[in-house]
Amino acid sequence: MQHDTDLIIVGAGLAGACAAVTLSRDHRVRILEAEAPASGASGAAAGLVNPFMGRRARPVWRLREALAAVPALLEEADASNLFPDTGVLRPAVEPNQVASFQEAAHEHSDLATWLAPATVHDRYPAVRPNRGALFVPLGGAVDVGAMVRALLDAAESRGATVETQAPVLYWRETPDAAVVEVGRGDKTEELRTDLVLLALGQGFPPFPELRRLGLEGVKGQTVRVQRPESLPDTLPPMSGRGYVVPDGDTLILGSNYDNNYDDLRPDPDATKYIREKTSKMIPDLDQAEVLDETAGVRVMHSATNLPLLGPLPRRERIWTFTALGSKGLLTAPHLARNLPTYLNDPTKIPNSVSALKA
């Protein structure tokens, strides 16, 4: 039976947009989004490309592939300008981080460099504390909202269609099709396709089939402040006590992790917390003028803290691409670039991220 489209992607956040641009090369793709593109956690994140995360600067999953995928996908969407060549700076904010950061620089000398305290002081005199820092030349920051829109535009240029205000209410599978039921005001419409890719992000709770994967939502917040006049223009994105991402004459500060939230409105206590902790890296940020606050929900896989990709259990035509957590900018492009291979042979999906193993 001929379907209107080969593949439906549900969700136009980071995962859905990355998938759309790669799959639209060879498939007729339709993207359904209940609200607006990047309206969830993708729109709240500052987009830090930091491959050495956590207090011990441990490398992210598939480190080198992940770092290569970000600029490659942006280049494919003719949006390389969204990822400027700044690098990312990780000041050692605690004394016991020095050895771990030096070890990371030694083990991954092609990707990271240890900067002694005197070097940090000479290059970035505003940065505190003065214990040295890990510098990652291939890191940096991306405007995630702009990236999502650029990827969707690239997919549309290949014939994909993007529909907003199109909430998916239900899905099912038949021997010859995947079917999604879409809300159309006070009516519904059934769409038939070869395969459905659920990239719902924080929209997963209403669906038992997704909840059974072991997903959890963690609220996070960013704060945009006026950039202090004394801060030099050469400051790269920083990750230490939270993160600081320069954006023109403003700074984006983040973030927090809130497992017990009642709503998605920005929280004044979270704003205070973020400003206080980032001021440990750059003094007086807790006094900078607040211009904007944004909150969203990161979806994580509670068992592994890795993304999930692939067909749902006992399904063939219903797939998911979710649980990007706080590392999505480094995992979503890499997994999306491999999606054409995985669709042809799901056994090639790494076990550590397979939805069938969740």
C-alpha positions as CSV (number, residue, x, y, z in Angstrom):
1,M,0.0,0.0,0.0
2,Q,1.3,3.4,-0.9
3,H,1.6,5.8,2.0
4,D,1.6,9.6,2.0
5,T,5.1,9.6,3.5
6,D,7.8,7.1,4.2
7,L,8.5,8.3,7.7
8,I,6.9,10.4,10.4
9,I,9.0,12.1,13.1
10,V,7.0,13.1,16.2
11,G,8.7,16.0,17.9
12,A,10.7,18.9,16.5
13,G,13.3,19.4,19.2
14,L,17.0,18.6,18.9
15,A,16.5,14.8,18.4
16,G,13.7,15.2,15.8
17,A,15.5,18.0,13.9
18,C,18.8,16.0,13.7
19,A,16.9,12.9,12.5
20,A,14.9,15.0,10.0
21,V,18.0,16.4,8.2
22,T,19.7,13.0,7.8
23,L,16.6,11.0,6.9
24,S,15.3,13.5,4.5
25,R,18.2,12.6,2.2
26,D,16.5,9.4,1.1
27,H,13.0,9.4,2.6
28,R,9.8,11.4,2.4
29,V,9.7,12.8,5.9
30,R,6.8,14.4,7.8
31,I,7.6,16.1,11.2
32,L,4.7,16.6,13.6
33,E,5.2,19.0,16.6
34,A,2.5,19.8,19.2
35,E,3.8,23.3,19.8
36,A,6.7,25.1,18.1
37,P,10.2,23.7,17.2
38,A,12.6,23.7,20.1
39,S,9.9,24.7,22.5
40,G,11.0,22.3,25.2
41,A,14.4,21.7,26.7
42,S,16.1,22.4,23.4
43,G,15.0,26.0,23.6
44,A,16.1,26.3,27.2
45,A,19.7,25.0,26.8
46,A,22.7,27.3,26.2
47,G,24.1,24.6,23.9
48,L,27.5,23.9,25.4
49,V,29.7,21.5,23.4
50,N,31.7,20.2,26.3
51,P,33.0,16.6,25.7
52,F,34.6,16.3,29.1
53,M,31.8,16.5,31.6
54,G,31.3,16.2,35.3
55,R,33.6,17.0,38.2
56,R,36.2,14.6,36.9
57,A,36.1,15.6,33.2
58,R,35.1,12.2,32.0
59,P,34.7,11.8,28.3
60,V,31.2,11.6,26.9
61,W,29.9,8.5,25.1
62,R,31.6,8.0,21.7
63,L,33.8,11.0,22.3
64,R,35.4,11.5,18.9
65,E,32.4,10.6,16.8
66,A,30.3,13.0,18.9
67,L,32.7,15.9,18.5
68,A,32.9,15.3,14.7
69,A,29.2,15.0,14.2
70,V,28.2,18.5,15.5
71,P,30.0,20.6,12.9
72,A,29.3,18.0,10.2
73,L,25.6,18.2,10.7
74,L,25.6,22.0,10.9
75,E,27.7,22.1,7.6
76,E,25.1,19.8,6.0
77,A,22.4,22.4,7.0
78,D,24.6,25.3,5.7
79,A,24.7,26.6,9.3
80,S,28.4,26.2,10.3
81,N,28.3,29.8,11.6
82,L,26.2,28.6,14.6
83,F,29.3,26.8,16.0
84,P,32.1,29.4,16.2
85,D,35.7,28.3,16.7
86,T,36.1,29.3,20.4
87,G,36.8,26.2,22.3
88,V,35.5,25.6,25.8
89,L,37.3,26.3,29.1
90,R,36.9,24.2,32.2
91,P,38.4,25.9,35.2
92,A,39.3,23.6,38.1
93,V,36.9,24.9,40.7
94,E,37.9,22.4,43.4
95,P,41.5,21.5,44.4
96,N,40.9,17.8,43.8
97,Q,39.9,18.4,40.2
98,V,43.4,19.5,39.1
99,A,44.7,15.9,38.9
100,S,41.6,14.7,37.0
101,F,41.8,17.5,34.5
102,Q,45.5,17.0,34.0
103,E,44.8,13.3,33.4
104,A,42.1,14.0,30.9
105,A,44.5,16.3,29.0
106,H,47.2,13.6,29.1
107,E,44.9,10.8,27.9
108,H,43.3,12.9,25.2
109,S,46.1,15.1,24.2
110,D,44.8,15.6,20.7
111,L,41.5,17.0,22.1
112,A,42.3,18.8,25.3
113,T,45.1,20.9,26.9
114,W,45.9,21.6,30.5
115,L,46.5,25.3,31.1
116,A,48.6,26.1,34.2
117,P,47.3,28.8,36.6
118,A,49.7,31.4,35.2
119,T,48.5,30.8,31.7
120,V,44.9,31.0,32.7
121,H,45.6,34.3,34.5
122,D,47.4,35.8,31.5
123,R,44.7,34.7,28.9
124,Y,41.6,35.1,31.0
125,P,42.3,37.3,34.0
126,A,38.6,37.5,35.0
127,V,38.4,33.7,35.6
128,R,38.5,32.3,39.2
129,P,39.6,30.3,41.0
130,N,43.2,30.3,39.9
131,R,44.0,26.6,39.9
132,G,44.4,26.1,36.2
133,A,42.0,24.9,33.6
134,L,41.2,22.3,31.0
135,F,40.9,23.8,27.5
136,V,39.1,21.9,24.7
137,P,39.8,23.6,21.3
138,L,37.1,21.7,19.4
139,G,34.4,22.5,22.0
140,G,32.3,25.6,22.2
141,A,28.7,26.6,22.2
142,V,25.7,26.5,19.8
143,D,22.4,28.3,19.9
144,V,20.3,25.2,20.0
145,G,17.1,26.9,19.0
146,A,18.7,28.3,15.9
147,M,20.3,24.9,15.2
148,V,17.0,23.1,15.4
149,R,15.4,25.7,13.0
150,A,18.4,25.4,10.5
151,L,18.2,21.6,10.5
152,L,14.4,21.7,9.9
153,D,14.9,24.2,7.1
154,A,17.5,21.9,5.5
155,A,15.1,19.0,5.7
156,E,12.3,21.1,4.2
157,S,14.6,22.0,1.3
158,R,14.7,18.3,0.5
159,G,11.0,17.9,0.5
160,A,10.2,17.2,4.2
161,T,7.1,18.8,5.7
162,V,7.0,20.4,9.2
163,E,3.6,20.7,10.9
164,T,3.2,22.6,14.2
165,Q,0.1,22.5,16.4
166,A,-0.2,18.8,15.4
167,P,-0.2,16.8,18.7
168,V,0.0,13.0,18.3
169,L,-2.5,11.4,20.6
170,Y,-2.0,7.7,19.8
171,W,0.0,5.3,17.6
172,R,-0.4,1.7,16.6
173,E,1.2,-0.8,14.2
174,T,-0.4,-2.9,11.5
175,P,1.4,-5.5,9.3
176,D,1.9,-3.1,6.5
177,A,1.9,0.4,8.2
178,A,2.5,2.5,11.3
179,V,-0.5,4.7,12.2
180,V,-0.5,7.9,14.2
181,E,-3.6,9.7,15.4
182,V,-3.2,13.5,15.2
183,G,-5.3,16.1,17.0
184,R,-7.0,18.5,14.6
185,G,-8.9,20.8,16.9
186,D,-12.0,19.0,18.0
187,K,-11.4,16.2,15.4
188,T,-8.6,13.7,14.8
189,E,-6.8,12.4,11.7
190,E,-5.1,9.1,11.1
191,L,-1.8,9.2,9.2
192,R,-0.3,6.0,7.8
193,T,3.4,5.7,7.1
194,D,6.1,3.0,6.9
195,L,7.8,4.0,10.2
196,V,7.3,6.4,13.1
197,L,10.2,7.9,15.0
198,L,9.1,9.2,18.4
199,A,11.3,12.1,19.4
200,L,9.0,13.5,22.0
201,G,11.4,14.6,24.7
202,Q,9.4,16.0,27.7
203,G,6.2,15.0,26.0
204,F,6.6,11.4,27.0
205,P,4.6,11.1,30.3
206,P,1.1,10.6,28.7
207,F,2.3,7.5,26.9
208,P,2.7,4.3,28.9
209,E,4.8,2.7,26.2
210,L,7.4,5.4,26.7
211,R,7.2,5.6,30.4
212,R,8.0,1.9,30.6
213,L,11.4,2.6,29.1
214,G,12.6,4.1,32.5
215,L,12.5,7.7,31.5
216,E,12.5,10.6,34.0
217,G,12.2,14.3,33.5
218,V,14.6,16.7,35.2
219,K,13.8,20.4,35.2
220,G,16.7,22.8,34.3
221,Q,17.0,26.5,34.0
222,T,19.2,29.1,32.3
223,V,19.5,32.8,33.1
224,R,20.5,35.5,30.7
225,V,22.3,38.5,32.3
226,Q,23.9,41.7,31.0
227,R,27.5,41.1,30.3
228,P,29.7,43.1,32.7
229,E,31.6,45.9,30.9
230,S,34.9,44.7,32.5
231,L,34.7,41.3,31.0
232,P,36.9,40.9,27.9
233,D,35.4,39.8,24.5
234,T,37.9,36.9,24.3
235,L,36.3,34.9,27.0
236,P,35.3,31.4,25.7
237,P,32.3,29.4,26.9
238,M,33.1,28.1,30.3
239,S,32.0,25.0,32.3
240,G,33.0,24.8,36.0
241,R,30.5,25.7,38.7
242,G,27.6,25.7,36.2
243,Y,28.4,27.2,32.9
244,V,28.8,30.7,31.3
245,V,28.2,31.1,27.6
246,P,29.0,34.6,26.1
247,D,26.3,35.7,23.6
248,G,27.0,39.2,22.3
249,D,26.6,41.7,25.1
250,T,24.9,39.2,27.3
251,L,25.9,36.0,29.1
252,I,23.8,32.8,29.4
253,L,24.3,31.2,32.8
254,G,23.3,27.7,33.8
255,S,22.2,25.4,35.0
256,N,20.4,23.4,37.8
257,Y,18.8,20.0,38.2
258,D,15.4,19.9,39.8
259,N,13.8,16.4,40.2
260,N,10.8,17.7,42.2
261,Y,9.0,20.4,40.2
262,D,5.4,21.4,40.0
263,D,5.4,23.5,36.8
264,L,7.8,24.7,34.1
265,R,7.9,28.3,35.1
266,P,11.4,29.7,35.9
267,D,12.1,29.5,39.7
268,P,13.5,32.6,41.5
269,D,15.4,30.3,43.8
270,A,17.0,28.5,40.9
271,T,18.0,31.9,39.3
272,K,19.7,32.9,42.6
273,Y,21.4,29.5,42.8
274,I,22.7,29.7,39.3
275,R,24.0,33.3,39.6
276,E,25.7,32.5,42.9
277,K,27.5,29.4,41.7
278,T,28.7,31.0,38.4
279,S,30.0,34.0,40.3
280,K,32.5,31.6,41.7
281,M,34.1,31.4,38.2
282,I,33.6,35.1,37.3
283,P,33.1,37.4,40.2
284,D,30.0,39.6,40.5
285,L,27.8,37.6,38.1
286,D,25.4,37.4,41.1
287,Q,25.1,41.2,40.8
288,A,24.6,41.3,37.0
289,E,21.3,42.5,35.6
290,V,18.9,39.6,34.8
291,L,17.4,40.0,31.4
292,D,15.6,36.7,30.9
293,E,15.0,33.3,32.5
294,T,14.1,30.0,30.7
295,A,13.2,26.6,32.0
296,G,12.7,23.2,30.4
297,V,12.7,19.5,31.2
298,R,15.6,17.3,30.2
299,V,14.6,13.7,29.7
300,M,17.0,11.1,30.9
301,H,17.2,7.3,31.0
302,S,17.4,6.6,34.7
303,A,19.4,3.4,34.4
304,T,22.2,4.5,32.1
305,N,22.0,8.3,31.6
306,L,22.5,7.6,27.9
307,P,20.1,8.3,25.0
308,L,17.7,5.7,23.7
309,L,17.2,4.9,20.0
310,G,15.5,2.2,18.1
311,P,12.3,0.2,17.8
312,L,10.2,0.0,21.0
313,P,9.9,-3.4,22.6
314,R,7.6,-5.7,20.5
315,R,7.5,-3.2,17.8
316,E,9.0,-3.0,14.3
317,R,7.6,0.2,12.8
318,I,7.4,2.4,16.0
319,W,10.9,3.7,17.0
320,T,12.0,6.2,19.6
321,F,14.8,8.7,19.8
322,T,14.9,10.2,23.3
323,A,16.6,10.6,26.7
324,L,19.2,13.1,25.5
325,G,19.6,14.5,29.0
326,S,22.2,17.2,29.4
327,K,24.5,15.7,26.7
328,G,22.1,15.9,23.8
329,L,24.2,18.3,21.7
330,L,27.0,15.7,21.7
331,T,24.9,12.5,21.2
332,A,21.9,13.5,19.0
333,P,24.0,14.5,15.9
334,H,26.1,11.4,16.1
335,L,23.2,9.0,16.4
336,A,21.2,10.9,13.8
337,R,24.0,10.6,11.3
338,N,23.9,6.8,11.8
339,L,20.1,6.5,11.6
340,P,20.0,5.5,7.9
341,T,22.3,2.5,8.7
342,Y,20.2,1.6,11.8
343,L,17.0,1.7,9.9
344,N,18.3,-0.8,7.4
345,D,19.7,-3.0,10.2
346,P,18.5,-2.3,13.8
347,T,21.1,-4.9,15.1
348,K,23.8,-2.3,14.4
349,I,22.4,0.1,17.1
350,P,24.9,-0.1,20.0
351,N,23.5,-2.1,22.9
352,S,24.2,0.7,25.3
353,V,21.7,3.0,23.7
354,S,19.2,0.5,22.2
355,A,15.6,1.1,23.2
356,L,15.1,-2.6,23.1
357,K,17.6,-3.0,26.0
358,A,15.9,-0.3,28.2
